[in-house]
Amino acid sequence: MPIEGLDHIAITVQDVDATIDWYVRVLGAEALHMDLWRAGTIPIALLQVGSSRLSVHPAAAPAQPHATTPTVGSGDICFRFDGPVAEILALLEANGVPVLEGPVPRPASNGTRGSSVYFRDPDGNLIELLTITTS
């Protein structure tokens, strides 16, 4: 099968600016092409989160084509974290982000055992940071 992996995930949000601010501040995301989004040249905002990309769709005007029912807060996204779980917990605490669950043992997509911490973004999307670092 020639599929290499995921290219991006789209999330539908209530407030694009608040979402971008949160992902930049909490997860160290890089906002891409914001000038084009603000000018209306592109219909979505883009975030680079590590090697992953998020397309941020405003609920008031999701880009076409889109999910059958684009819904704010319906995402469940796991990012791989390169560091120990203690760094995840410190990062979340420093940004006032409450932990919903974790650390808990979870398998990574490559079959390696890791630890995950779960929390929510401003729209209620479930975010998981999974680390396979043991030290």
N, CA, C and O atoms as CSV, one atom per row, in Angstrom:
chain,resi,resn,atom,element,x,y,z
A,1,MET,N,N,0.846,-1.187,0.000
A,1,MET,CA,C,0.000,0.000,0.000
A,1,MET,C,C,0.886,1.243,0.000
A,1,MET,O,O,1.778,1.335,0.843
A,2,PRO,N,N,0.687,2.192,-0.891
A,2,PRO,CA,C,1.577,3.353,-0.996
A,2,PRO,C,C,1.284,4.489,-0.017
A,2,PRO,O,O,1.899,5.549,-0.134
A,3,ILE,N,N,0.384,4.318,0.930
A,3,ILE,CA,C,0.106,5.394,1.894
A,3,ILE,C,C,1.283,5.526,2.842
A,3,ILE,O,O,1.734,4.545,3.434
A,4,GLU,N,N,1.781,6.763,2.982
A,4,GLU,CA,C,2.931,7.033,3.844
A,4,GLU,C,C,2.532,7.387,5.264
A,4,GLU,O,O,3.287,7.116,6.198
A,5,GLY,N,N,1.385,7.976,5.445
A,5,GLY,CA,C,0.962,8.423,6.765
A,5,GLY,C,C,0.027,9.607,6.634
A,5,GLY,O,O,-0.415,9.937,5.534
A,6,LEU,N,N,-0.272,10.241,7.744
A,6,LEU,CA,C,-1.156,11.405,7.754
A,6,LEU,C,C,-0.403,12.640,7.282
A,6,LEU,O,O,0.771,12.819,7.604
A,7,ASP,N,N,-1.076,13.484,6.523
A,7,ASP,CA,C,-0.499,14.760,6.118
A,7,ASP,C,C,-0.930,15.872,7.080
A,7,ASP,O,O,-0.104,16.668,7.525
A,8,HIS,N,N,-2.221,15.919,7.394
A,8,HIS,CA,C,-2.726,16.918,8.329
A,8,HIS,C,C,-4.061,16.452,8.911
A,8,HIS,O,O,-4.694,15.526,8.404
A,9,ILE,N,N,-4.455,17.109,9.964
A,9,ILE,CA,C,-5.761,16.904,10.600
A,9,ILE,C,C,-6.451,18.263,10.597
A,9,ILE,O,O,-5.816,19.288,10.847
A,10,ALA,N,N,-7.756,18.267,10.313
A,10,ALA,CA,C,-8.536,19.508,10.362
A,10,ALA,C,C,-9.380,19.512,11.632
A,10,ALA,O,O,-10.009,18.512,11.979
A,11,ILE,N,N,-9.384,20.651,12.316
A,11,ILE,CA,C,-10.251,20.811,13.480
A,11,ILE,C,C,-11.142,22.019,13.240
A,11,ILE,O,O,-10.726,23.009,12.638
A,12,THR,N,N,-12.358,21.919,13.716
A,12,THR,CA,C,-13.327,23.014,13.623
A,12,THR,C,C,-13.359,23.712,14.975
A,12,THR,O,O,-13.530,23.071,16.012
A,13,VAL,N,N,-13.193,25.039,14.954
A,13,VAL,CA,C,-13.077,25.788,16.204
A,13,VAL,C,C,-14.017,26.992,16.222
A,13,VAL,O,O,-14.429,27.503,15.181
A,14,GLN,N,N,-14.336,27.419,17.424
A,14,GLN,CA,C,-15.204,28.584,17.589
A,14,GLN,C,C,-14.447,29.879,17.322
A,14,GLN,O,O,-14.958,30.775,16.650
A,15,ASP,N,N,-13.233,29.978,17.848
A,15,ASP,CA,C,-12.453,31.210,17.770
A,15,ASP,C,C,-11.051,30.862,17.266
A,15,ASP,O,O,-10.230,30.347,18.025
A,16,VAL,N,N,-10.780,31.138,16.009
A,16,VAL,CA,C,-9.504,30.774,15.398
A,16,VAL,C,C,-8.335,31.437,16.118
A,16,VAL,O,O,-7.328,30.782,16.386
A,17,ASP,N,N,-8.450,32.714,16.434
A,17,ASP,CA,C,-7.345,33.410,17.098
A,17,ASP,C,C,-7.031,32.802,18.464
A,17,ASP,O,O,-5.862,32.626,18.806
A,18,ALA,N,N,-8.059,32.481,19.244
A,18,ALA,CA,C,-7.842,31.860,20.556
A,18,ALA,C,C,-7.199,30.485,20.397
A,18,ALA,O,O,-6.330,30.110,21.184
A,19,THR,N,N,-7.619,29.741,19.395
A,19,THR,CA,C,-7.045,28.418,19.144
A,19,THR,C,C,-5.579,28.532,18.771
A,19,THR,O,O,-4.740,27.798,19.294
A,20,ILE,N,N,-5.269,29.449,17.868
A,20,ILE,CA,C,-3.885,29.629,17.442
A,20,ILE,C,C,-3.020,30.040,18.624
A,20,ILE,O,O,-1.934,29.495,18.821
A,21,ASP,N,N,-3.494,30.992,19.408
A,21,ASP,CA,C,-2.748,31.445,20.579
A,21,ASP,C,C,-2.462,30.271,21.512
A,21,ASP,O,O,-1.340,30.125,21.996
A,22,TRP,N,N,-3.465,29.437,21.767
A,22,TRP,CA,C,-3.313,28.318,22.696
A,22,TRP,C,C,-2.303,27.302,22.176
A,22,TRP,O,O,-1.417,26.887,22.923
A,23,TYR,N,N,-2.415,26.893,20.916
A,23,TYR,CA,C,-1.493,25.897,20.360
A,23,TYR,C,C,-0.057,26.426,20.285
A,23,TYR,O,O,0.892,25.668,20.486
A,24,VAL,N,N,0.105,27.712,19.998
A,24,VAL,CA,C,1.437,28.308,19.976
A,24,VAL,C,C,2.011,28.352,21.391
A,24,VAL,O,O,3.158,27.968,21.616
A,25,ARG,N,N,1.210,28.820,22.331
A,25,ARG,CA,C,1.675,28.990,23.712
A,25,ARG,C,C,1.906,27.651,24.413
A,25,ARG,O,O,2.948,27.452,25.036
A,26,VAL,N,N,0.949,26.738,24.316
A,26,VAL,CA,C,1.014,25.491,25.085
A,26,VAL,C,C,1.855,24.425,24.392
A,26,VAL,O,O,2.672,23.771,25.041
A,27,LEU,N,N,1.671,24.238,23.088
A,27,LEU,CA,C,2.341,23.145,22.396
A,27,LEU,C,C,3.505,23.594,21.512
A,27,LEU,O,O,4.119,22.775,20.828
A,28,GLY,N,N,3.805,24.885,21.527
A,28,GLY,CA,C,4.938,25.363,20.738
A,28,GLY,C,C,4.700,25.315,19.241
A,28,GLY,O,O,5.653,25.243,18.465
A,29,ALA,N,N,3.434,25.355,18.823
A,29,ALA,CA,C,3.094,25.316,17.399
A,29,ALA,C,C,3.608,26.569,16.699
A,29,ALA,O,O,3.837,27.608,17.317
A,30,GLU,N,N,3.777,26.434,15.402
A,30,GLU,CA,C,4.140,27.581,14.568
A,30,GLU,C,C,2.939,27.921,13.692
A,30,GLU,O,O,2.461,27.076,12.936
A,31,ALA,N,N,2.456,29.149,13.791
A,31,ALA,CA,C,1.356,29.601,12.939
A,31,ALA,C,C,1.927,29.889,11.552
A,31,ALA,O,O,2.912,30.614,11.416
A,32,LEU,N,N,1.301,29.316,10.527
A,32,LEU,CA,C,1.784,29.454,9.151
A,32,LEU,C,C,0.830,30.307,8.316
A,32,LEU,O,O,-0.388,30.182,8.443
A,33,HIS,N,N,1.369,31.152,7.483
A,33,HIS,CA,C,0.604,31.921,6.488
A,33,HIS,C,C,-0.565,32.706,7.098
A,33,HIS,O,O,-1.627,32.816,6.485
A,34,MET,N,N,-0.369,33.243,8.287
A,34,MET,CA,C,-1.452,33.973,8.951
A,34,MET,C,C,-1.875,35.201,8.154
A,34,MET,O,O,-3.047,35.578,8.167
A,35,ASP,N,N,-0.923,35.826,7.460
A,35,ASP,CA,C,-1.269,36.987,6.656
A,35,ASP,C,C,-2.254,36.603,5.550
A,35,ASP,O,O,-3.178,37.359,5.251
A,36,LEU,N,N,-2.058,35.437,4.946
A,36,LEU,CA,C,-2.971,34.979,3.893
A,36,LEU,C,C,-4.343,34.634,4.461
A,36,LEU,O,O,-5.364,34.918,3.836
A,37,TRP,N,N,-4.370,34.019,5.648
A,37,TRP,CA,C,-5.656,33.681,6.264
A,37,TRP,C,C,-6.404,34.960,6.646
A,37,TRP,O,O,-7.596,35.093,6.368
A,38,ARG,N,N,-5.714,35.882,7.271
A,38,ARG,CA,C,-6.377,37.130,7.699
A,38,ARG,C,C,-6.869,37.948,6.504
A,38,ARG,O,O,-7.869,38.658,6.611
A,39,ALA,N,N,-6.179,37.853,5.377
A,39,ALA,CA,C,-6.595,38.573,4.163
A,39,ALA,C,C,-7.724,37.847,3.428
A,39,ALA,O,O,-8.293,38.385,2.477
A,40,GLY,N,N,-8.048,36.634,3.863
A,40,GLY,CA,C,-9.099,35.867,3.199
A,40,GLY,C,C,-8.615,35.156,1.941
A,40,GLY,O,O,-9.423,34.638,1.171
A,41,THR,N,N,-7.311,35.129,1.730
A,41,THR,CA,C,-6.748,34.461,0.555
A,41,THR,C,C,-6.849,32.947,0.685
A,41,THR,O,O,-7.070,32.251,-0.305
A,42,ILE,N,N,-6.686,32.436,1.905
A,42,ILE,CA,C,-6.887,31.012,2.178
A,42,ILE,C,C,-7.989,30.891,3.226
A,42,ILE,O,O,-8.088,31.747,4.104
A,43,PRO,N,N,-8.828,29.840,3.155
A,43,PRO,CA,C,-10.002,29.756,4.017
A,43,PRO,C,C,-9.751,29.171,5.398
A,43,PRO,O,O,-10.672,29.091,6.211
A,44,ILE,N,N,-8.516,28.759,5.676
A,44,ILE,CA,C,-8.199,28.133,6.951
A,44,ILE,C,C,-6.910,28.707,7.500
A,44,ILE,O,O,-6.087,29.251,6.763
A,45,ALA,N,N,-6.749,28.577,8.808
A,45,ALA,CA,C,-5.471,28.897,9.438
A,45,ALA,C,C,-4.691,27.596,9.557
A,45,ALA,O,O,-5.278,26.523,9.696
A,46,LEU,N,N,-3.378,27.694,9.501
A,46,LEU,CA,C,-2.530,26.507,9.542
A,46,LEU,C,C,-1.577,26.571,10.725
A,46,LEU,O,O,-0.994,27.616,11.015
A,47,LEU,N,N,-1.430,25.448,11.397
A,47,LEU,CA,C,-0.496,25.328,12.504
A,47,LEU,C,C,0.433,24.157,12.246
A,47,LEU,O,O,-0.010,23.073,11.867
A,48,GLN,N,N,1.711,24.378,12.450
A,48,GLN,CA,C,2.688,23.293,12.396
A,48,GLN,C,C,3.001,22.937,13.837
A,48,GLN,O,O,3.485,23.775,14.597
A,49,VAL,N,N,2.725,21.690,14.215
A,49,VAL,CA,C,2.969,21.210,15.571
A,49,VAL,C,C,3.964,20.060,15.445
A,49,VAL,O,O,3.579,18.926,15.158
A,50,GLY,N,N,5.239,20.355,15.660
A,50,GLY,CA,C,6.271,19.343,15.410
A,50,GLY,C,C,6.248,18.987,13.940
A,50,GLY,O,O,6.300,19.867,13.081
A,51,SER,N,N,6.170,17.696,13.644
A,51,SER,CA,C,6.116,17.261,12.244
A,51,SER,C,C,4.679,17.119,11.747
A,51,SER,O,O,4.450,16.641,10.636
A,52,SER,N,N,3.715,17.528,12.562
A,52,SER,CA,C,2.298,17.413,12.207
A,52,SER,C,C,1.717,18.777,11.854
A,52,SER,O,O,2.188,19.808,12.333
A,53,ARG,N,N,0.701,18.769,11.021
A,53,ARG,CA,C,0.040,20.012,10.645
A,53,ARG,C,C,-1.431,19.941,11.018
A,53,ARG,O,O,-2.085,18.913,10.841
A,54,LEU,N,N,-1.941,21.059,11.541
A,54,LEU,CA,C,-3.366,21.205,11.827
A,54,LEU,C,C,-3.934,22.281,10.919
A,54,LEU,O,O,-3.380,23.376,10.815
A,55,SER,N,N,-5.044,21.964,10.261
A,55,SER,CA,C,-5.816,22.961,9.530
A,55,SER,C,C,-6.924,23.402,10.465
A,55,SER,O,O,-7.708,22.579,10.938
A,56,VAL,N,N,-6.990,24.682,10.731
A,56,VAL,CA,C,-7.948,25.218,11.696
A,56,VAL,C,C,-9.086,25.879,10.938
A,56,VAL,O,O,-8.910,26.919,10.303
A,57,HIS,N,N,-10.266,25.253,11.016
A,57,HIS,CA,C,-11.447,25.730,10.301
A,57,HIS,C,C,-12.354,26.507,11.255
A,57,HIS,O,O,-12.706,25.998,12.319
A,58,PRO,N,N,-12.730,27.717,10.894
A,58,PRO,CA,C,-13.690,28.444,11.726
A,58,PRO,C,C,-15.080,27.812,11.595
A,58,PRO,O,O,-15.535,27.533,10.486
A,59,ALA,N,N,-15.746,27.591,12.720
A,59,ALA,CA,C,-17.069,26.957,12.702
A,59,ALA,C,C,-18.062,27.760,11.876
A,59,ALA,O,O,-18.952,27.192,11.244
A,60,ALA,N,N,-17.910,29.093,11.881
A,60,ALA,CA,C,-18.845,29.944,11.148
A,60,ALA,C,C,-18.724,29.784,9.638
A,60,ALA,O,O,-19.669,30.079,8.906
A,61,ALA,N,N,-17.560,29.315,9.163
A,61,ALA,CA,C,-17.347,29.185,7.722
A,61,ALA,C,C,-16.288,28.124,7.437
A,61,ALA,O,O,-15.193,28.456,6.984
A,62,PRO,N,N,-16.598,26.844,7.695
A,62,PRO,CA,C,-15.596,25.807,7.428
A,62,PRO,C,C,-15.285,25.723,5.939
A,62,PRO,O,O,-16.164,25.901,5.096
A,63,ALA,N,N,-14.020,25.448,5.631
A,63,ALA,CA,C,-13.589,25.365,4.229
A,63,ALA,C,C,-14.256,24.181,3.542
A,63,ALA,O,O,-14.520,23.153,4.165
A,64,GLN,N,N,-14.521,24.340,2.267
A,64,GLN,CA,C,-15.106,23.276,1.457
A,64,GLN,C,C,-14.003,22.468,0.790
A,64,GLN,O,O,-12.982,23.050,0.423
A,65,PRO,N,N,-14.148,21.184,0.617
A,65,PRO,CA,C,-15.128,20.344,1.276
A,65,PRO,C,C,-14.753,20.150,2.739
A,65,PRO,O,O,-13.612,20.384,3.138
A,66,HIS,N,N,-15.725,19.721,3.526
A,66,HIS,CA,C,-15.465,19.507,4.953
A,66,HIS,C,C,-16.236,18.281,5.418
A,66,HIS,O,O,-16.979,17.668,4.651
A,67,ALA,N,N,-16.049,17.936,6.675
A,67,ALA,CA,C,-16.764,16.802,7.259
A,67,ALA,C,C,-18.263,17.016,7.092
A,67,ALA,O,O,-18.718,18.151,6.952
A,68,THR,N,N,-19.013,15.954,7.105
A,68,THR,CA,C,-20.466,16.059,6.952
A,68,THR,C,C,-21.055,17.013,7.976
A,68,THR,O,O,-21.912,17.833,7.645
A,69,THR,N,N,-20.602,16.909,9.210
A,69,THR,CA,C,-21.089,17.781,10.274
A,69,THR,C,C,-19.892,18.335,11.041
A,69,THR,O,O,-19.538,17.797,12.090
A,70,PRO,N,N,-19.259,19.403,10.540
A,70,PRO,CA,C,-18.118,19.958,11.269
A,70,PRO,C,C,-18.583,20.450,12.645
A,70,PRO,O,O,-19.481,21.286,12.747
A,71,THR,N,N,-17.967,19.925,13.681
A,71,THR,CA,C,-18.417,20.197,15.043
A,71,THR,C,C,-17.249,20.653,15.897
A,71,THR,O,O,-16.203,20.005,15.947
A,72,VAL,N,N,-17.444,21.770,16.562
A,72,VAL,CA,C,-16.435,22.291,17.479
A,72,VAL,C,C,-16.239,21.286,18.614
A,72,VAL,O,O,-17.205,20.804,19.205
A,73,GLY,N,N,-14.987,20.982,18.906
A,73,GLY,CA,C,-14.673,20.145,20.055
A,73,GLY,C,C,-14.781,18.653,19.831
A,73,GLY,O,O,-14.745,17.889,20.795
A,74,SER,N,N,-14.913,18.211,18.588
A,74,SER,CA,C,-15.085,16.772,18.341
A,74,SER,C,C,-13.773,16.064,18.024
A,74,SER,O,O,-13.777,14.863,17.755
A,75,GLY,N,N,-12.648,16.782,18.051
A,75,GLY,CA,C,-11.367,16.173,17.724
A,75,GLY,C,C,-10.776,15.377,18.873
A,75,GLY,O,O,-11.035,15.660,20.043
A,76,ASP,N,N,-9.987,14.390,18.527
A,76,ASP,CA,C,-9.244,13.557,19.479
A,76,ASP,C,C,-7.887,13.335,18.830
A,76,ASP,O,O,-7.751,12.484,17.951
A,77,ILE,N,N,-6.880,14.094,19.257
A,77,ILE,CA,C,-5.601,14.146,18.559
A,77,ILE,C,C,-4.477,13.751,19.509
A,77,ILE,O,O,-4.407,14.237,20.638
A,78,CYS,N,N,-3.603,12.871,19.046
A,78,CYS,CA,C,-2.434,12.466,19.820
A,78,CYS,C,C,-1.175,12.959,19.116
A,78,CYS,O,O,-0.962,12.683,17.936
A,79,PHE,N,N,-0.347,13.688,19.854
A,79,PHE,CA,C,0.954,14.119,19.355
A,79,PHE,C,C,2.031,13.325,20.081
A,79,PHE,O,O,1.911,13.071,21.280
A,80,ARG,N,N,3.064,12.936,19.378
A,80,ARG,CA,C,4.214,12.279,19.996
A,80,ARG,C,C,5.046,13.361,20.656
A,80,ARG,O,O,5.313,14.396,20.047
A,81,PHE,N,N,5.453,13.135,21.883
A,81,PHE,CA,C,6.244,14.095,22.657
A,81,PHE,C,C,7.643,13.540,22.838
A,81,PHE,O,O,7.804,12.392,23.253
A,82,ASP,N,N,8.654,14.333,22.535
A,82,ASP,CA,C,10.043,13.904,22.628
A,82,ASP,C,C,10.637,14.382,23.947
A,82,ASP,O,O,11.329,15.399,24.002
A,83,GLY,N,N,10.360,13.648,24.983
A,83,GLY,CA,C,10.858,13.983,26.314
A,83,GLY,C,C,10.109,13.156,27.338
A,83,GLY,O,O,9.137,12.478,27.004
A,84,PRO,N,N,10.556,13.210,28.586
A,84,PRO,CA,C,9.904,12.423,29.630
A,84,PRO,C,C,8.532,12.982,30.010
A,84,PRO,O,O,8.234,14.154,29.779
A,85,VAL,N,N,7.717,12.124,30.590
A,85,VAL,CA,C,6.361,12.514,30.969
A,85,VAL,C,C,6.377,13.665,31.977
A,85,VAL,O,O,5.446,14.470,32.010
A,86,ALA,N,N,7.429,13.749,32.798
A,86,ALA,CA,C,7.533,14.860,33.750
A,86,ALA,C,C,7.554,16.208,33.031
A,86,ALA,O,O,7.024,17.191,33.549
A,87,GLU,N,N,8.162,16.265,31.844
A,87,GLU,CA,C,8.170,17.508,31.064
A,87,GLU,C,C,6.782,17.847,30.546
A,87,GLU,O,O,6.415,19.021,30.482
A,88,ILE,N,N,6.008,16.837,30.176
A,88,ILE,CA,C,4.625,17.079,29.742
A,88,ILE,C,C,3.843,17.700,30.881
A,88,ILE,O,O,3.171,18.716,30.705
A,89,LEU,N,N,3.934,17.083,32.055
A,89,LEU,CA,C,3.186,17.577,33.209
A,89,LEU,C,C,3.617,18.993,33.579
A,89,LEU,O,O,2.777,19.826,33.919
A,90,ALA,N,N,4.915,19.272,33.518
A,90,ALA,CA,C,5.408,20.617,33.832
A,90,ALA,C,C,4.913,21.639,32.812
A,90,ALA,O,O,4.532,22.751,33.180
A,91,LEU,N,N,4.917,21.267,31.535
A,91,LEU,CA,C,4.438,22.146,30.464
A,91,LEU,C,C,2.973,22.519,30.686
A,91,LEU,O,O,2.600,23.688,30.588
A,92,LEU,N,N,2.160,21.528,30.981
A,92,LEU,CA,C,0.734,21.779,31.189
A,92,LEU,C,C,0.501,22.626,32.437
A,92,LEU,O,O,-0.305,23.555,32.416
A,93,GLU,N,N,1.200,22.309,33.514
A,93,GLU,CA,C,1.049,23.089,34.738
A,93,GLU,C,C,1.464,24.542,34.519
A,93,GLU,O,O,0.788,25.457,34.988
A,94,ALA,N,N,2.568,24.755,33.810
A,94,ALA,CA,C,3.055,26.118,33.557
A,94,ALA,C,C,2.065,26.940,32.747
A,94,ALA,O,O,2.045,28.167,32.842
A,95,ASN,N,N,1.238,26.262,31.946
A,95,ASN,CA,C,0.259,26.959,31.110
A,95,ASN,C,C,-1.152,26.885,31.661
A,95,ASN,O,O,-2.101,27.280,30.984
A,96,GLY,N,N,-1.305,26.388,32.873
A,96,GLY,CA,C,-2.618,26.327,33.512
A,96,GLY,C,C,-3.592,25.387,32.819
A,96,GLY,O,O,-4.802,25.615,32.839
A,97,VAL,N,N,-3.066,24.325,32.201
A,97,VAL,CA,C,-3.907,23.370,31.481
A,97,VAL,C,C,-4.152,22.165,32.381
A,97,VAL,O,O,-3.207,21.453,32.722
A,98,PRO,N,N,-5.403,21.921,32.774
A,98,PRO,CA,C,-5.673,20.779,33.645
A,98,PRO,C,C,-5.516,19.436,32.926
A,98,PRO,O,O,-5.909,19.280,31.770
A,99,VAL,N,N,-4.937,18.487,33.633
A,99,VAL,CA,C,-4.785,17.126,33.116
A,99,VAL,C,C,-6.093,16.384,33.358
A,99,VAL,O,O,-6.622,16.384,34.470
A,100,LEU,N,N,-6.612,15.749,32.302
A,100,LEU,CA,C,-7.825,14.932,32.446
A,100,LEU,C,C,-7.489,13.532,32.921
A,100,LEU,O,O,-8.184,12.962,33.763
A,101,GLU,N,N,-6.409,12.983,32.369
A,101,GLU,CA,C,-5.994,11.638,32.720
A,101,GLU,C,C,-4.508,11.497,32.424
A,101,GLU,O,O,-3.998,12.055,31.452
A,102,GLY,N,N,-3.832,10.755,33.262
A,102,GLY,CA,C,-2.451,10.436,33.001
A,102,GLY,C,C,-1.528,10.952,34.068
A,102,GLY,O,O,-1.892,11.745,34.935
A,103,PRO,N,N,-0.317,10.462,33.961
A,103,PRO,CA,C,0.184,9.604,32.893
A,103,PRO,C,C,-0.367,8.179,32.999
A,103,PRO,O,O,-0.511,7.622,34.088
A,104,VAL,N,N,-0.667,7.616,31.833
A,104,VAL,CA,C,-1.155,6.247,31.741
A,104,VAL,C,C,-0.378,5.522,30.642
A,104,VAL,O,O,0.016,6.145,29.656
A,105,PRO,N,N,-0.150,4.207,30.799
A,105,PRO,CA,C,0.567,3.471,29.754
A,105,PRO,C,C,-0.283,3.332,28.500
A,105,PRO,O,O,-1.475,3.033,28.572
A,106,ARG,N,N,0.345,3.554,27.348
A,106,ARG,CA,C,-0.342,3.441,26.064
A,106,ARG,C,C,0.646,2.936,25.019
A,106,ARG,O,O,1.844,3.199,25.120
A,107,PRO,N,N,0.152,2.216,24.021
A,107,PRO,CA,C,1.042,1.809,22.931
A,107,PRO,C,C,1.137,2.920,21.884
A,107,PRO,O,O,0.139,3.561,21.554
A,108,ALA,N,N,2.338,3.138,21.369
A,108,ALA,CA,C,2.544,4.078,20.272
A,108,ALA,C,C,2.194,3.384,18.964
A,108,ALA,O,O,2.036,2.164,18.933
A,109,SER,N,N,2.074,4.146,17.893
A,109,SER,CA,C,1.704,3.585,16.588
A,109,SER,C,C,2.756,2.626,16.047
A,109,SER,O,O,2.460,1.810,15.174
A,110,ASN,N,N,3.976,2.717,16.556
A,110,ASN,CA,C,5.029,1.803,16.108
A,110,ASN,C,C,5.137,0.554,16.986
A,110,ASN,O,O,6.053,-0.251,16.819
A,111,GLY,N,N,4.201,0.398,17.919
A,111,GLY,CA,C,4.187,-0.774,18.784
A,111,GLY,C,C,4.958,-0.613,20.075
A,111,GLY,O,O,4.863,-1.463,20.961
A,112,THR,N,N,5.720,0.460,20.199
A,112,THR,CA,C,6.476,0.726,21.419
A,112,THR,C,C,5.519,1.153,22.527
A,112,THR,O,O,4.539,1.853,22.273
A,113,ARG,N,N,5.805,0.735,23.742
A,113,ARG,CA,C,4.998,1.164,24.891
A,113,ARG,C,C,5.419,2.563,25.311
A,113,ARG,O,O,6.606,2.889,25.314
A,114,GLY,N,N,4.456,3.373,25.661
A,114,GLY,CA,C,4.741,4.725,26.093
A,114,GLY,C,C,3.826,5.149,27.217
A,114,GLY,O,O,3.095,4.332,27.778
A,115,SER,N,N,3.867,6.422,27.545
A,115,SER,CA,C,2.996,7.025,28.555
A,115,SER,C,C,2.284,8.212,27.923
A,115,SER,O,O,2.880,8.986,27.173
A,116,SER,N,N,1.008,8.340,28.236
A,116,SER,CA,C,0.200,9.428,27.681
A,116,SER,C,C,-0.396,10.287,28.780
A,116,SER,O,O,-0.692,9.825,29.882
A,117,VAL,N,N,-0.559,11.555,28.435
A,117,VAL,CA,C,-1.264,12.519,29.281
A,117,VAL,C,C,-2.338,13.157,28.409
A,117,VAL,O,O,-2.063,13.574,27.284
A,118,TYR,N,N,-3.575,13.235,28.936
A,118,TYR,CA,C,-4.720,13.761,28.200
A,118,TYR,C,C,-5.189,15.080,28.800
A,118,TYR,O,O,-5.191,15.263,30.018
A,119,PHE,N,N,-5.590,15.998,27.913
A,119,PHE,CA,C,-6.107,17.306,28.326
A,119,PHE,C,C,-6.942,17.855,27.176
A,119,PHE,O,O,-7.063,17.196,26.143
A,120,ARG,N,N,-7.512,19.026,27.324
A,120,ARG,CA,C,-8.365,19.610,26.283
A,120,ARG,C,C,-7.843,20.958,25.820
A,120,ARG,O,O,-7.232,21.708,26.581
A,121,ASP,N,N,-8.102,21.249,24.532
A,121,ASP,CA,C,-7.782,22.576,23.997
A,121,ASP,C,C,-8.957,23.506,24.293
A,121,ASP,O,O,-9.936,23.061,24.892
A,122,PRO,N,N,-8.899,24.781,23.897
A,122,PRO,CA,C,-9.974,25.725,24.244
A,122,PRO,C,C,-11.358,25.337,23.715
A,122,PRO,O,O,-12.366,25.764,24.278
A,123,ASP,N,N,-11.427,24.535,22.645
A,123,ASP,CA,C,-12.719,24.130,22.091
A,123,ASP,C,C,-13.206,22.794,22.622
A,123,ASP,O,O,-14.272,22.323,22.227
A,124,GLY,N,N,-12.443,22.180,23.506
A,124,GLY,CA,C,-12.847,20.902,24.073
A,124,GLY,C,C,-12.312,19.692,23.330
A,124,GLY,O,O,-12.631,18.560,23.693
A,125,ASN,N,N,-11.500,19.906,22.290
A,125,ASN,CA,C,-10.880,18.767,21.617
A,125,ASN,C,C,-9.988,18.041,22.616
A,125,ASN,O,O,-9.289,18.675,23.407
A,126,LEU,N,N,-10.013,16.714,22.578
A,126,LEU,CA,C,-9.160,15.915,23.441
A,126,LEU,C,C,-7.769,15.866,22.819
A,126,LEU,O,O,-7.605,15.469,21.665
A,127,ILE,N,N,-6.781,16.271,23.592
A,127,ILE,CA,C,-5.392,16.257,23.138
A,127,ILE,C,C,-4.632,15.282,24.020
A,127,ILE,O,O,-4.770,15.277,25.243
A,128,GLU,N,N,-3.826,14.459,23.365
A,128,GLU,CA,C,-2.992,13.480,24.064
A,128,GLU,C,C,-1.544,13.738,23.670
A,128,GLU,O,O,-1.228,13.892,22.490
A,129,LEU,N,N,-0.678,13.785,24.660
A,129,LEU,CA,C,0.751,13.801,24.407
A,129,LEU,C,C,1.281,12.447,24.835
A,129,LEU,O,O,1.131,12.049,25.991
A,130,LEU,N,N,1.903,11.737,23.899
A,130,LEU,CA,C,2.419,10.391,24.118
A,130,LEU,C,C,3.935,10.417,24.028
A,130,LEU,O,O,4.499,10.870,23.032
A,131,THR,N,N,4.582,9.935,25.061
A,131,THR,CA,C,6.039,9.859,25.036
A,131,THR,C,C,6.478,8.420,25.181
A,131,THR,O,O,5.874,7.637,25.914
A,132,ILE,N,N,7.538,8.087,24.473
A,132,ILE,CA,C,8.126,6.766,24.638
A,132,ILE,C,C,9.495,6.890,25.311
A,132,ILE,O,O,10.242,5.918,25.416
A,133,THR,N,N,9.804,8.110,25.764
A,133,THR,CA,C,11.048,8.369,26.484
A,133,THR,C,C,10.888,7.861,27.901
A,133,THR,O,O,9.899,8.168,28.567
A,134,THR,N,N,11.835,7.103,28.357
A,134,THR,CA,C,11.734,6.525,29.701
A,134,THR,C,C,12.486,7.312,30.745
A,134,THR,O,O,12.216,7.154,31.936
A,135,SER,N,N,13.422,8.156,30.345
A,135,SER,CA,C,14.195,8.896,31.357
A,135,SER,C,C,13.706,10.304,31.520
A,135,SER,O,O,14.248,11.056,32.329
